């Protein structure tokens, strides 16, 4: 069963969150902290105790907007430890999902908190905590949060065929549809290079594994992905061809 710390500077919101957490049969204990300083003191005791100690904490449910240190600040501090507790953000603000993704948060729950949505977050944490004591399994696929009508969903990077630039935004194209995220194409290019994504044009980033055809026609180069033809700029054409040939040979 899970040992939980909930952090929120608004007492009614903290009380409601603790009530819902304590009602979940997967939660052993649920403590509250009214600010980041109190939370860090409690987490410090947990880290000293270790995973099996009486003061251990498995997961921290963190509000983002708090006086002094924010929930994001707390998560960044926790990331510096070898075995920190898991983090779930609970916030009224949709605009921090990308930062939550970068900080390896397990989930991102929007206020007002619904019982069913919180139960889903607890389920994810419960599975991860139990998996830590099980035989090693393949790592979970990397995901990126997208906003759909006020709901944050997570799209697996492996499901993305190509990305299209839209100024400071990028449109992610999958077999099921497309999603607009507020992140520049250049940032995704750097982050996803190890996952086989390459720049083919100032406007497009593609997954090498999803390229079906490479065409040369009158000096122009295009690639086909999922029935869509994308132009390849001259400066990227030779590198792309070499990468595809190398991949085919491998």
C-alpha positions in Angstrom: 0.0 0.0 0.0 1.1 3.5 -0.8 2.5 6.1 1.6 1.4 9.5 0.3 2.3 13.1 0.9 -0.1 15.8 -0.4 1.1 19.4 -0.7 -1.2 22.4 -1.2 -1.2 25.9 0.3 -5.0 26.1 0.1 -6.4 24.3 3.2 -9.8 23.4 1.6 -8.1 21.9 -1.5 -5.6 20.0 0.7 -8.4 18.7 2.9 -10.4 17.5 -0.1 -7.4 15.8 -1.7 -6.5 14.0 1.6 -10.1 12.9 2.0 -10.1 11.3 -1.5 -6.6 9.7 -1.1 -7.5 8.2 2.3 -10.6 6.7 0.8 -8.6 4.8 -1.8 -7.9 1.2 -0.7 -4.4 1.3 -2.3 -3.3 4.2 0.0 -1.9 3.2 3.4 -1.2 6.6 4.8 -1.8 10.2 3.4 -0.2 13.2 5.1 -0.6 16.8 4.2 1.8 19.8 4.0 0.7 23.4 3.5 3.8 24.7 1.7 7.0 23.6 0.0 9.2 24.1 3.0 7.1 21.8 5.2 7.0 19.3 2.3 10.8 19.3 1.8 11.3 18.8 5.6 9.0 15.8 5.5 10.6 14.4 2.3 14.0 14.8 3.9 13.0 12.5 6.7 11.6 10.1 4.1 14.9 10.0 2.2 16.9 9.5 5.4 14.6 6.6 6.4 14.9 4.9 3.0 12.2 3.0 1.1 11.7 0.5 3.9 11.8 3.0 6.8 8.8 4.1 8.9 9.0 7.7 7.5 9.2 6.6 3.9 7.1 8.4 1.2 6.2 6.6 -2.0 4.6 9.5 -3.9 4.1 13.3 -3.5 0.9 14.9 -4.9 2.1 18.4 -5.6 0.2 21.7 -6.2 2.1 24.0 -8.6 1.3 27.5 -7.5 2.4 28.0 -3.9 4.1 30.9 -2.1 7.9 30.7 -2.2 9.0 27.5 -3.9 6.5 26.2 -6.4 5.6 22.6 -7.0 7.9 22.6 -10.0 10.8 23.8 -7.9 10.2 21.0 -5.4 10.1 18.4 -8.2 13.4 19.8 -9.6 15.0 19.4 -6.2 13.8 15.9 -5.8 15.2 15.0 -9.2 18.7 15.4 -7.8 18.3 12.5 -5.4 19.1 8.9 -6.2 15.8 7.4 -5.1 13.2 10.2 -4.7 9.5 9.6 -4.3 7.3 9.7 -7.4 5.6 12.9 -8.2 2.0 13.6 -9.4 1.1 17.3 -10.1 -2.4 18.5 -9.0 -3.1 21.9 -10.3 -5.8 24.3 -11.6 -3.5 25.3 -14.5 -3.2 23.4 -17.8 -0.1 25.3 -19.0 2.5 23.4 -17.1 2.0 19.9 -18.5 5.2 20.2 -20.6 7.4 21.0 -17.6 5.7 18.1 -15.7 6.7 15.9 -18.6 10.3 17.1 -18.5 10.4 16.4 -14.7 9.2 12.8 -15.2 6.0 13.3 -13.3 3.8 10.2 -13.2 0.6 12.1 -13.8 -0.9 15.6 -14.2 -4.3 16.0 -12.5 -6.4 19.1 -13.0 -8.5 20.8 -10.3 -11.3 20.5 -9.4 -10.1 17.0 -8.7 -12.6 14.2 -9.7 -12.6 11.0 -7.7 -12.3 8.9 -10.8 -9.4 10.9 -12.2 -7.5 10.8 -8.9 -8.0 7.0 -8.7 -6.4 6.7 -12.2 -3.3 8.6 -10.9 -3.1 6.4 -7.8 -3.4 3.3 -10.0 -0.4 4.5 -12.1 1.7 5.2 -9.0 0.7 1.8 -7.5 1.8 0.0 -10.6 5.2 1.8 -10.7 5.9 1.2 -7.0 5.1 -2.5 -7.3 7.1 -2.8 -10.5 10.2 -1.4 -8.7 10.3 -4.7 -6.7 9.6 -6.9 -9.6 12.0 -8.3 -12.2 13.3 -5.7 -14.6 10.9 -4.9 -17.4 11.4 -2.8 -20.6 11.2 0.9 -19.9 7.8 2.6 -20.4 7.6 4.4 -23.7 8.4 8.1 -23.6 5.2 10.2 -23.7 4.4 13.9 -24.4 1.4 15.7 -22.9 -1.2 17.2 -25.2 -4.3 19.3 -24.4 -7.6 18.2 -25.8 -10.7 20.2 -24.7 -9.3 20.9 -21.3 -8.1 17.3 -20.8 -4.4 16.4 -20.7 -3.6 13.2 -22.6 -0.3 11.5 -23.1 0.9 10.5 -26.6 3.7 8.0 -26.9 6.6 9.3 -28.9 6.9 6.0 -30.7 3.4 6.6 -32.1 4.5 9.9 -33.8 5.3 9.6 -37.5 6.4 13.2 -38.1 6.3 16.7 -36.6 5.3 19.9 -38.4 6.5 23.4 -37.3 4.0 26.1 -36.4 6.1 29.0 -35.1 6.7 28.4 -31.4 4.3 25.4 -31.6 4.7 22.0 -33.2 2.0 19.7 -34.6 2.5 16.0 -33.9 1.2 13.6 -36.5 0.2 10.1 -35.5 -1.9 7.4 -37.2 -4.9 8.5 -35.1 -4.7 12.2 -35.8 -2.6 15.3 -35.0 -2.0 17.3 -31.8 -0.6 20.9 -31.4 1.9 21.4 -28.5 3.6 24.6 -27.4 7.2 23.6 -28.0 9.5 24.6 -30.9 10.5 22.0 -33.5 14.2 22.6 -32.7 13.7 21.5 -29.1 12.0 18.3 -30.2 14.8 17.7 -32.8 17.4 17.8 -30.1 15.4 15.8 -27.5 14.3 13.0 -29.9 17.4 12.5 -32.0 18.4 9.4 -29.9 14.9 8.0 -30.7 15.5 8.1 -34.5 13.9 11.5 -35.4 15.8 13.6 -38.0 15.2 17.0 -39.5 14.4 16.9 -43.2 13.3 20.5 -43.7 13.0 23.7 -41.6 9.3 22.7 -41.2 9.5 19.0 -40.6 11.0 16.4 -38.3 10.4 12.7 -39.2 10.8 9.3 -37.5 13.2 7.3 -39.7 11.4 4.1 -38.9 8.2 5.5 -40.4 9.7 6.5 -43.8 8.1 4.3 -46.5 9.7 5.9 -49.6 12.5 8.2 -50.6 11.9 9.8 -54.0 14.3 11.8 -56.2 12.4 13.6 -59.1 14.1 16.3 -61.1 16.4 17.4 -58.4 13.6 17.5 -55.8 13.6 15.0 -52.9 10.5 13.8 -51.0 9.7 11.2 -48.4 6.4 9.3 -48.0 5.1 8.6 -44.5 1.7 7.2 -43.9 0.6 8.2 -47.4 1.8 11.8 -46.9 4.6 13.2 -49.1 7.0 15.6 -47.4 9.6 17.8 -49.1 13.2 17.3 -48.1 15.5 20.3 -48.3 18.7 20.0 -50.3 20.9 20.5 -47.2 19.2 17.5 -45.5 18.8 15.2 -48.5 22.1 13.5 -48.5 22.2 13.0 -44.7 18.7 11.5 -44.8 19.6 9.1 -47.6 22.7 7.9 -45.8 20.7 7.4 -42.6 18.0 5.4 -44.3 20.5 3.2 -46.2 22.4 2.6 -42.9 19.2 1.7 -41.2 18.2 -0.7 -44.0 21.6 -2.3 -43.8 21.4 -2.7 -40.1 
